[in-house]
Amino acid sequence: MNLRTNFVLGALLLTSGVWSQTGLVPKQFLSLPLGQIGPSGWLSDQLAVQTNGLAGHEHEFYHYVSQTDWVGGNSFYSTLEEAGSYWFNAMVPNGVLANSSVLNQKTSAFLDYVLSHQDSTGWLGPEVNTTKPRYLWGRYPFMFGAIQMVEAHPELTDQVVNALHKFVALANTMLHNGQGQEDWTRVRWPDFIMVLQWLYDFHPNGKEDLLLDTMKQLKFTGAPWEDVFSTELFPKGATDNMRNPTGFVLTWHGVNMAEGLKALPATYRFTHNQSGGLSRIIGILPLMSLFALDLDRASEGWDLLFQYHGRPSGIFAADEYLAGLEAVRGTELCLVVETIGSYLYQVIGDPKYLDRVERIAYNALPATLTGDFWSRQYLQQQNQIAAQNMNPHSRNPFPNDGPYSNVFGLEPNYPCCTVNHPQGWPKFITNSFLTTPDQKSLVQAYLGPFSTRTTLANNNQVSVSVDTLYPFSDTLTTTITAAQAFTYHVRIPSWVSGGTISINGGAAQALSPNNGLQAVSAKAGTTKFVLNLPAKITTGTFQSRPHGSIAVQRGPLHYAFDIPRNSTVLARNAQESRAVDLQFEATAAWQYAIDPSTLKFINSPPQSGALPSPIFDSNLPPLSIEVTACPINWNIAGSTFAASPPQNPACVGAQKTIKLTPYGSTKLRIGEFPVFKST
């Protein structure tokens, strides 16, 4: 079905009464404005590490976002189509959460410059007064940043909202005329729909019909994510030699896939079609994109993605395109940060989305950056025995990426992740608390050291402080202060085994969560409760990997063997000496099989009560798992990466005990092991 047919049939359905409801379906949970949630404890330190690292300084020297020459329309502003837009989206919340006056001043100046240069047609971006083609998608991250600016600074509301409405009117005309779209715009339309829905929910300005029409135009002229996430069409392995049956090759691109996960929840809000039952009754596959705009398909697609491409670190594999389950295939840093957030949970309400995002934040995100956050990878691997410039004459495990892809540096392989990666921690923090639609109850979505201060319905002023080392501890102490009694909900992850809660010093009681949420009756005044959330070591279905190998998990953390390494500086930025490209090579054996029956959890809490800074580096987390292992023959494929884990390997040396540590603290690692039975 071509795009024009798709849109015409969609329009007919919308006018014939099949989708006769109007307006947007309310979300099940609502976000709090930027500035009302903050990190505390070790997580506050982690954000400080990011702010003091590459993220907080790249505007000073990095040529894609350097502010040294943007007043004249060069450099920083001229990259609004991607780099500047990404930077702004990340730095707005980073600056507010870290209370950085420098970053706050920079983002404020950037917003002022962009809005003041909006042309008379409504266009935003460096194409103003040029002959450059005008494509829509590069503005979307900028708009997310602008929305967050309004949340943190309500006095900016009229300026930002008026500019966005002016742009929407232009975009609507362009879409009706078949303009403003190229391949990337056609797959990344969910982000624009989220912006449109923010306007509809909070600042419609009497333009509800135009906003809804623009949403429908985007959906019916864009990639059919309903087809992409269907069981019939979803790729069940690495896509290297596959033809994309939807006709949209870029839907299998990893970052686009991460953004496409939001498509069905976003469109459900205006189609009101949850089950997609009509498409199954008709039984015509090409009509999926017309009828299956539903929550069922969103849930199924999520499960398919992680079943066939998922990683024990929480994320999925795509070294450009979906890459299957092999442990040496790569995961791009951009897709890690794009997947973090709670939008699917806000619309659908299934806690499985929160469980996985928490895994991603505490494992996959820190694993792909150096501990000081000055160098980052383009691609991370589950089994990563070297991070170096690969021999161009040897095999490369990444068929669509170059030999520099897993080096830790300023811009290895592609520069996008340099400017985009800083949104990860801020997005995780700002989605850690939500409210119910009536705004009478507060929901803690993610577990960790957070605090919030907000006003619920009926002017109920509430503050919450969570004191914890989680995920490096099983215990969380939460103190709630409220003007009026209300119900507080805290998410209990699916991996908790035998968890308890003690309220106001009372006896510990077994948890009784409903759909993943434990209700706590908070009284007027102060309520304090302690959660104990133990977990078992698992190597079960979630952790079962190809070739009979296993991965080790306990609670939210994935554990890996941290390969001792040396470090070589490959390059150093001329303007910023801390921005270096680093090559890591193993200095000890990594070829081990493990006996899963001998896994033993070790907790060595810090004597000072505080975690080291930065926490995500070798030998710094207080948790580990010991296991009996033996050396085996395990080949190297090419010159710098491990072959698939051997099945039923024979020991070639004496058994020994090795230590597994949290995956996020490792930079060279084995995360998927062959197994043997010890004697």
C-alpha positions in Angstrom: 0.0 0.0 0.0 1.5 3.3 -1.0 1.5 6.4 1.2 -1.3 8.2 -0.8 -3.6 5.2 -0.6 -2.8 4.8 3.1 -3.8 8.4 3.8 -6.9 8.3 1.7 -8.2 5.2 3.3 -7.4 6.6 6.7 -9.3 9.8 5.9 -12.3 7.7 4.8 -12.2 5.8 8.1 -12.0 8.9 10.1 -15.0 10.5 8.4 -17.1 7.3 8.1 -17.4 6.8 11.9 -15.0 3.9 12.3 -12.9 6.3 14.4 -15.7 8.7 15.3 -14.5 9.7 18.7 -12.9 13.1 18.9 -10.1 14.5 21.1 -7.3 12.7 22.9 -7.6 9.8 25.2 -6.3 10.8 28.6 -3.0 9.3 29.8 -3.1 6.9 32.7 -0.3 8.8 34.4 1.0 12.4 34.0 4.5 13.9 34.1 5.6 16.5 36.6 7.1 19.7 35.3 10.9 20.0 35.0 12.3 21.3 38.3 9.9 19.5 40.6 11.9 16.3 40.6 15.6 16.1 41.4 18.3 13.5 42.1 19.9 13.0 45.5 22.7 10.9 46.9 24.8 9.0 44.5 22.6 9.9 41.5 23.1 13.6 42.2 26.8 12.9 42.1 26.4 11.0 38.8 24.7 14.0 37.2 27.5 16.2 38.5 30.0 13.8 36.9 28.1 14.2 33.6 28.0 18.0 34.0 31.7 18.1 34.7 32.4 15.8 31.8 32.0 16.0 28.1 28.3 16.8 28.3 28.7 20.0 30.3 31.7 21.3 28.3 31.2 20.4 24.7 29.6 23.7 23.9 33.0 25.3 24.7 35.0 23.5 22.1 33.1 20.8 20.1 32.7 22.1 16.5 29.2 20.8 16.1 27.8 22.8 19.0 30.5 25.3 19.8 28.9 28.6 20.8 32.0 30.7 19.8 30.5 31.7 16.5 26.8 31.2 16.4 25.6 34.8 16.7 26.1 35.2 13.0 24.1 32.1 12.1 27.1 29.9 11.9 28.2 26.7 13.7 25.9 26.0 16.7 22.6 27.5 15.3 23.3 26.2 11.8 23.2 22.6 13.2 19.6 22.9 14.4 18.7 20.2 12.0 20.4 17.7 14.4 23.4 18.6 16.6 22.2 21.8 18.2 18.7 20.4 18.6 20.0 17.3 20.3 22.3 19.4 22.5 19.5 21.7 23.6 17.1 18.8 24.4 19.7 17.3 26.7 21.2 20.4 28.3 17.9 22.1 29.3 17.1 19.4 31.9 20.8 18.8 32.7 21.2 22.5 33.6 18.1 22.7 35.7 18.7 19.4 37.6 22.4 20.2 38.2 21.6 23.8 39.1 24.2 24.9 36.6 24.1 28.6 36.0 26.5 28.2 33.0 24.3 25.6 31.2 21.1 27.5 32.1 22.5 30.7 30.6 23.5 28.8 27.4 20.2 27.1 26.9 18.3 30.3 27.5 20.4 32.1 24.9 19.9 29.3 22.4 16.2 29.4 22.9 16.1 33.2 22.5 18.2 33.0 19.3 16.1 30.3 17.6 12.8 31.9 18.4 13.9 35.4 17.5 14.9 34.1 14.0 11.6 32.4 13.3 10.6 33.6 9.9 7.2 35.0 8.8 6.0 31.6 7.5 6.6 30.0 10.9 9.8 28.1 10.0 12.3 27.4 12.8 15.9 26.7 11.9 19.0 27.5 9.9 17.1 27.2 6.6 15.6 30.7 7.2 16.7 33.0 4.4 18.5 30.2 2.6 17.7 27.8 -0.3 18.3 24.8 1.9 15.5 22.2 1.7 13.1 22.3 4.7 12.6 19.0 6.5 10.6 18.7 9.7 12.3 16.2 11.9 15.4 18.1 13.0 13.2 20.5 15.0 11.6 17.9 17.2 14.4 17.6 19.9 14.5 21.4 20.0 10.8 21.4 20.6 11.2 18.9 23.5 13.8 21.2 25.0 11.5 24.3 24.5 8.7 22.5 26.3 11.0 21.8 29.2 12.0 25.4 29.3 8.4 26.4 29.7 8.0 23.8 32.5 11.0 25.2 34.4 10.2 28.9 33.5 6.5 29.5 33.1 7.1 33.1 32.2 8.3 31.8 28.8 4.9 30.1 28.0 3.4 32.6 25.6 6.7 33.1 23.7 7.3 29.4 23.2 3.7 28.3 22.7 3.0 31.0 20.1 6.1 30.1 18.2 5.2 26.4 18.2 1.6 27.1 17.0 3.0 29.2 14.2 5.3 26.4 13.2 2.5 23.8 13.4 0.3 25.8 11.0 3.1 25.8 8.5 3.9 22.1 9.0 0.3 21.2 8.5 0.2 23.0 5.1 3.5 21.4 4.1 2.2 17.9 5.0 -1.0 18.5 3.0 1.2 19.6 0.0 3.6 16.6 0.3 6.4 18.8 1.6 8.9 18.7 4.5 9.4 15.0 4.5 12.4 12.7 3.6 13.2 9.3 4.9 14.2 10.3 8.4 11.1 12.5 8.8 8.8 9.7 7.7 10.0 7.4 10.5 10.5 9.9 13.3 7.0 11.3 13.2 6.0 10.1 16.8 8.2 12.8 18.3 6.3 15.5 16.6 3.0 14.0 17.6 4.1 14.1 21.2 4.8 17.8 20.9 1.4 18.4 19.3 -0.3 16.5 22.1 1.5 18.6 24.7 0.0 21.7 23.0 -3.4 20.0 22.8 -3.4 19.0 26.4 -2.1 22.3 27.9 -2.1 25.1 25.4 -4.5 24.4 22.5 -5.3 28.0 22.0 -8.5 27.1 20.2 -6.6 25.1 17.6 -7.6 21.6 18.5 -8.8 20.7 15.1 -5.6 21.8 13.4 -3.5 19.9 16.0 -5.5 16.7 15.5 -5.3 17.0 11.7 -1.6 17.5 11.8 -1.3 14.3 14.0 -3.3 12.4 11.4 -1.3 13.8 8.5 2.0 12.7 10.2 0.7 9.2 10.8 -0.8 8.5 7.4 2.1 9.9 5.5 4.7 8.3 7.7 6.2 4.9 8.2 3.6 2.3 9.3 4.9 1.3 12.7 1.9 -0.9 13.2 3.2 -3.1 10.4 6.8 -2.9 11.7 5.8 -4.3 15.1 3.5 -7.0 13.8 4.4 -10.6 14.4 4.2 -11.3 10.7 6.7 -8.7 9.6 9.0 -8.1 12.5 12.6 -9.4 11.9 13.4 -12.4 14.0 17.2 -12.1 13.6 20.0 -9.8 12.4 18.7 -7.8 9.5 22.0 -7.6 7.5 20.7 -9.6 4.5 16.9 -9.1 5.0 14.6 -7.0 2.9 12.3 -4.8 4.9 8.8 -5.8 3.8 7.2 -2.4 4.9 9.2 -0.5 2.3 10.7 1.7 5.0 14.3 0.5 5.4 15.0 3.0 8.2 12.4 1.5 10.5 14.9 -1.2 11.3 17.5 1.4 12.2 18.2 1.2 15.9 17.6 4.8 16.9 14.5 5.0 14.8 13.2 1.8 16.4 13.7 3.4 19.8 11.7 6.4 18.7 9.1 4.2 16.9 8.3 2.5 20.2 6.3 5.7 21.1 4.3 5.7 17.8 1.4 3.4 18.8 0.8 4.9 22.3 0.9 8.3 20.7 -1.6 7.5 17.9 -3.9 5.5 20.2 -4.6 8.8 22.0 -6.4 10.2 18.8 -7.6 6.9 17.2 -9.1 5.5 20.5 -8.5 2.1 19.0 -7.0 -0.2 21.7 -7.4 -3.8 20.5 -7.1 -3.6 16.7 -9.8 -6.2 16.5 -11.3 -4.8 13.3 -8.1 -5.5 11.3 -8.1 -9.1 12.5 -11.7 -9.5 11.5 -11.1 -8.1 8.0 -7.9 -10.1 7.8 -6.1 -7.8 5.3 -2.5 -7.3 6.3 -2.0 -4.0 4.4 -4.8 -2.5 6.5 -2.8 -3.0 9.7 -1.6 0.6 9.6 -5.2 1.8 9.5 -6.7 -0.4 12.2 -4.0 -1.5 14.5 -3.2 1.8 16.0 -3.5 0.2 19.4 -2.0 -0.6 22.7 -2.0 -4.3 22.1 0.3 -3.9 19.1 2.5 -1.6 21.1 2.9 -4.2 23.8 3.5 -7.0 21.3 6.1 -5.0 19.4 7.9 -4.2 22.6 8.1 -7.9 23.5 9.2 -8.9 19.9 12.0 -6.3 20.0 13.6 -7.7 23.1 12.8 -11.3 22.4 14.8 -11.3 19.2 17.3 -8.4 19.7 17.4 -7.9 23.5 20.4 -7.8 25.8 20.7 -8.7 29.5 21.9 -5.1 30.0 18.2 -4.1 29.3 18.7 -2.6 25.8 18.5 -4.1 22.3 21.2 -4.6 19.6 21.4 -2.4 16.5 24.8 -1.6 14.9 22.9 0.8 12.7 20.2 -1.8 12.0 18.6 -4.5 14.2 21.4 -7.0 14.9 19.9 -10.1 16.6 21.2 -11.8 19.7 24.9 -12.4 19.1 27.0 -11.1 22.1 29.5 -9.2 19.9 27.0 -7.2 17.9 26.7 -3.6 18.8 24.3 -1.2 20.5 24.4 2.4 19.7 24.6 4.9 22.6 21.9 7.1 20.9 19.3 4.3 21.0 20.1 3.7 24.7 19.1 7.2 25.7 16.2 7.4 23.2 14.7 4.3 24.9 14.9 5.7 28.4 11.7 7.4 29.6 8.2 6.4 30.7 6.0 7.5 27.8 4.7 4.0 27.1 3.9 3.5 30.8 2.1 6.9 31.0 -0.3 5.8 28.2 -0.5 2.0 28.7 0.2 1.5 32.4 2.1 -1.8 32.1 5.0 -1.8 34.6 7.1 -4.0 32.3 8.1 -0.8 30.5 9.5 0.7 33.7 11.3 -2.5 34.7 13.2 -2.5 31.5 14.0 1.2 31.4 15.4 0.9 34.9 17.7 -1.9 33.7 18.8 0.2 30.8 19.6 3.2 33.0 21.6 1.2 35.5 23.5 -1.0 33.1 23.6 -0.1 29.4 23.9 3.6 29.8 27.0 3.8 32.1 28.7 0.9 30.4 29.3 2.8 27.2 31.0 5.8 28.8 34.2 6.1 30.8 33.7 6.6 34.5 34.5 10.3 34.3 32.0 10.7 31.3 34.7 12.4 29.1 34.8 9.6 26.5 32.0 7.6 25.0 31.5 4.7 22.6 29.4 4.6 19.5 28.7 0.9 20.0 28.9 -1.3 23.1 29.0 -5.1 23.2 27.9 -7.7 25.7 31.1 -9.5 25.2 33.7 -6.8 24.6 37.3 -8.0 24.8 38.9 -4.9 23.3 37.9 -1.3 22.5 40.3 -0.3 19.8 40.7 0.8 16.3 40.0 -2.5 14.5 42.4 -3.8 11.8 40.7 -2.6 8.6 41.9 -5.8 6.9 40.4 -8.0 9.5 36.8 -8.9 10.2 34.5 -6.3 11.7 31.5 -7.5 13.8 29.6 -4.4 12.8 28.6 -4.7 9.1 27.3 -1.1 8.7 29.8 0.7 11.0 33.5 1.4 10.8 36.6 0.0 12.7 36.5 2.9 15.2 33.0 2.1 16.5 33.8 0.7 20.0 36.7 3.1 20.8 35.9 5.4 23.8 36.3 8.9 22.5 34.9 12.3 21.5 33.1 11.2 18.3 33.9 7.6 17.4 32.3 6.5 14.1 29.6 9.2 14.1 29.2 12.4 16.1 25.5 12.1 16.9 25.9 10.4 20.3 28.3 13.1 21.5 25.5 15.7 21.5 22.6 13.3 22.2 23.9 11.1 25.0 23.4 13.6 27.8 19.6 13.3 27.7 19.8 9.8 29.3 20.2 10.6 33.0 18.0 13.7 32.9 15.2 11.8 31.2 15.4 9.0 33.7 15.4 11.5 36.6 12.5 13.6 35.3 10.3 10.6 34.7 10.9 9.0 38.2 7.7 10.5 39.6 4.2 10.7 37.9 0.7 11.6 39.1 -2.6 9.9 38.5 -4.9 11.7 36.0 -6.9 13.3 38.8 -3.6 14.5 40.3 -4.7 13.2 43.7 -2.0 10.5 44.0 1.8 10.5 43.4 3.5 7.5 41.7 7.2 6.7 42.1 7.9 5.0 38.8 11.7 4.4 39.1 13.6 3.4 42.2 16.7 5.3 43.3 17.8 8.3 45.3 15.2 10.9 44.1 13.3 13.8 45.7 10.3 15.7 44.6 8.3 18.7 45.7 4.9 19.3 44.0 1.4 20.4 44.6 -1.4 17.7 44.1 -5.1 18.3 43.7 -6.9 20.5 46.2 -3.7 22.4 46.9 -2.1 19.4 48.6 1.6 20.4 48.9 3.7 17.3 49.0 7.5 16.6 49.3 9.1 13.2 49.0 12.7 12.2 49.7 14.1 8.7 48.9 17.2 7.9 50.8 18.9 4.8 49.2 22.0 3.4 47.5 19.7 1.5 45.2 20.5 -0.3 42.8 23.6 -0.9 45.0 21.4 -1.8 47.9 18.0 -3.5 48.5 16.8 -0.9 51.0 15.0 2.4 50.3 13.8 4.8 53.0 11.1 7.2 51.9 10.0 10.2 53.8 6.7 12.0 52.7 5.5 15.3 54.0 2.0 16.3 52.9 -0.5 19.1 53.8 -3.3 16.6 53.4 -3.7 12.8 53.5 -3.3 11.1 50.1 -2.3 7.8 48.5 1.3 7.3 47.5 2.2 4.5 45.1 5.7 3.1 44.6 6.6 0.6 41.9 7.7 -2.8 43.0 9.9 -4.4 40.3 9.0 -7.8 39.0 12.4 -9.2 40.1 11.7 -8.6 43.8 11.5 -11.8 45.9 10.2 -11.7 49.4 10.0 -7.9 49.7 8.7 -6.1 52.7 7.5 -2.7 53.8 7.6 -1.1 57.2 5.6 2.1 57.8 6.3 4.6 60.5 8.5 2.2 62.4 6.0 -0.6 62.4 6.6 -4.3 61.8 7.7 -5.3 58.3 4.8 -6.6 56.3 4.8 -8.5 53.0 4.3 -6.4 49.9 1.0 -6.5 48.1 1.4 -4.6 44.8 -1.4 -4.1 42.4 -0.2 -4.0 38.8 3.3 -3.4 40.0 2.3 -0.5 42.4 2.4 -0.7 46.2 -0.1 1.7 47.8 1.0 3.6 50.9 -1.5 5.7 52.9 0.3 9.0 53.6 -1.2 11.0 56.3 -1.2 14.8 56.7 2.2 15.6 58.2 5.0 13.1 57.9 4.9 9.5 56.8 8.1 7.4 56.6 8.4 3.9 55.2 11.2 1.5 54.5 11.2 -0.9 51.6 13.4 -4.0 51.6 13.5 -5.4 48.0 15.7 -8.5 47.9 16.1 -10.5 44.7 17.4 -13.8 43.6 20.4 -14.5 41.3 18.9 -15.6 38.1 20.1 -17.1 34.8 16.7 -18.1 33.6 14.6 -17.3 30.5 15.4 -13.6 30.4 19.1 -14.3 30.6 19.2 -17.4 28.3 21.4 -16.6 25.4 22.5 -18.1 22.1 24.9 -21.1 22.0 23.8 -22.4 25.4 25.5 -19.4 27.1 24.0 -17.6 30.1 23.9 -14.1 31.6 23.8 -13.4 35.3 21.3 -11.0 36.8 20.3 -10.0 40.3 17.6 -7.4 40.8 18.1 -4.5 38.3 21.8 -5.2 37.8 23.4 -7.4 35.2 26.7 -8.8 36.2 29.8 -9.3 34.0 33.4 -10.3 34.3 35.4 -7.0 34.3 38.4 -7.8 32.1 41.6 -6.1 33.3 42.8 -3.6 30.8 45.4 -1.1 29.8 44.7 2.2 28.2 46.3 4.0 25.3 45.5 7.6 24.2 44.8 7.6 20.5 43.9 11.3 20.1 43.4 14.4 22.2 41.3 17.3 21.3 43.4 20.4 20.6 41.0 22.8 22.4 40.1 20.5 25.4 42.8 18.1 26.7 40.3 16.1 28.7 38.4 15.0 25.5 40.5 12.0 24.5 40.1 8.9 22.3 41.0 5.8 24.4 42.0 2.4 23.3 41.5 -0.4 25.8 43.2 -3.8 25.5 42.9 -6.8 27.8 45.8 -7.6 30.1 44.5 -10.8 31.5 42.6 -13.9 30.4 38.9 -13.6 29.8 38.2 -17.1 28.3 36.2 -18.7 31.1 33.2 -21.0 31.5 31.2 -20.7 34.7 29.2 -23.1 36.8 25.9 -21.3 37.5 25.2 -23.6 40.6 28.1 -21.8 42.4 26.9 -18.2 42.0 27.2 -16.4 45.3 26.1 -12.8 46.0 28.5 -10.5 47.9 27.5 -7.2 49.5 30.2 -5.0 50.8 28.5 -1.8 51.8 30.7 1.3 52.0 31.8 2.1 55.6 31.2 5.8 55.1 27.7 5.2 53.9 28.5 6.9 50.6 29.4 5.4 47.3 32.7 6.2 45.5 32.6 8.9 42.8 32.2 8.1 39.9 30.5 4.8 40.9 30.4 3.3 37.4 34.0 2.2 37.0 36.1 -0.9 37.6 36.0 -2.3 41.2 34.0 0.6 42.6 30.4 -0.7 43.1 30.0 -2.5 46.5 28.1 -5.5 45.0 29.6 -8.5 43.3 28.9 -12.1 42.5 31.4 -14.9 42.9 31.3 -18.0 40.7 33.4 -21.0 40.1 35.0 -20.8 36.6 37.6 -22.7 34.5 39.7 -21.6 31.6 38.6 -22.9 28.2 39.5 -22.6 24.6 37.5 -19.6 23.2 38.6 -18.3 19.9 39.0 -14.7 18.7 37.1 -13.8 15.5 38.9 -11.2 13.5 41.6 -9.4 15.5 39.7 -7.7 18.3 36.5 -9.5 19.1 35.4 -12.8 20.7 33.8 -15.6 18.7 30.5 -16.9 19.8 30.7 -18.6 23.3 31.6 -22.3 22.7 29.0 -24.9 23.6 29.9 -27.6 26.1 33.5 -26.5 26.5 36.2 -28.5 28.1 38.3 -27.0 30.9 41.9 -26.5 29.9 43.2 -25.5 33.4 42.4 -25.5 37.1 39.1 -24.3 38.4 39.1 -20.9 40.2 36.8 -18.4 41.7 36.2 -15.3 39.6 34.3 -12.1 40.5 31.4 -10.7 38.4 30.6 -7.0 38.9 27.8 -4.7 37.7 27.9 -4.4 34.0 27.7 -0.6 34.0 31.0 -0.4 35.7 32.9 -2.5 33.2 34.4 -1.2 29.9 35.9 -4.6 28.7 33.8 -7.5 29.8 32.3 -10.9 29.3 28.6 -10.7 30.0 27.4 -13.9 28.3 29.2 -17.1 29.5 29.5 -20.7 28.4 28.8 -23.1 31.2 30.4 -26.2 32.8 29.8 -28.3 35.8 32.4 -27.9 38.5 33.9 -30.8 40.6 
